[in-house]
C-alpha cells in the first residue's frame, strides 16, 4: 500500500506526523500516544516509531534510517 506522511516541521526538520495520505484521501492524526527510537539488534539499524490515533484507529508508523516508512493498524482489543 502506497502512502505519504505529512509532518509539522520544526527547527530539527520533520518532527511530528500530522496526517497520512493514502490514494486520494488524507487521514488526520488526532493524537501521538507514544514516540520512541528503536535499535534493531539484528541489523544494527535505528528507526523511529510513532503510535498514533488516526481518525479513531490506532496505527503504528515507522520511519527507517533510509527514509522509508511503514504503517500498521493495531488491534484495539
N, C-alpha and C positions, 0 to 999 in steps of 0.2 A: 504494500500500500504506500503510495507516494503522499508525502505531506510536507508542509513547511511550518516552522515555528517562528512566530514573530515575538520580538523582545522589546522590553523597555531598556534602552541603552543608557548606562551611567558613565561615570568617569573611567571605569575599568573596561568599558566595551559592553558587549551583550551580557547583561546581568540577570534579568528576571524574565522568564517566559510570560507573555501576556495572552497569546492566542495560538491556536493551531489551525492551519488551513488545509483542508482535505477536499480536493476537487474544487468545486465552486463555493463550498461552504467554509465559513470561518467560525470556529468554536472558541468562545471566550474562556480563559482560565479565571475562575472565580476566587480561588484560594490556593496558595502553595502551602501544603501541610508539612512537608519535610524537604530539606535540601541537604545533600551530602556528597562528598567526594569519595570515590571508591578506588582502591588499588586492586586490580586483578592479580592474584598471587601467581597464577599460571603464566600469564604473558608479561606481567610487569607493567601493563598499560593502565593509565588512570582514566577515569571517566566521572562525569558529574550526573547525579540522579536527582530528579525533581518528582516528588509525589504531589499531585495536584488534583483539585476538584475542578472538573471541566464540565459545565452545564449539567451538574447533578451526578456525574460519573466520576469515579476515581481512576486516574491514569498515572502511569509512571513514564516519564520522559528521561531518556539517557542521551547525554552528549559525550561522544567519544573524542579522544585526542585528535583524530583525523578530521573532526568537524562533522562527522556523520551522526545522524540521530536515529534513535529507536523509540518506539511507543508501545506500551502495553496497557490494556484495560484491565483493571484489578477487580476481583470479586469483592462484593460488599456484604459478605455473609455475617 
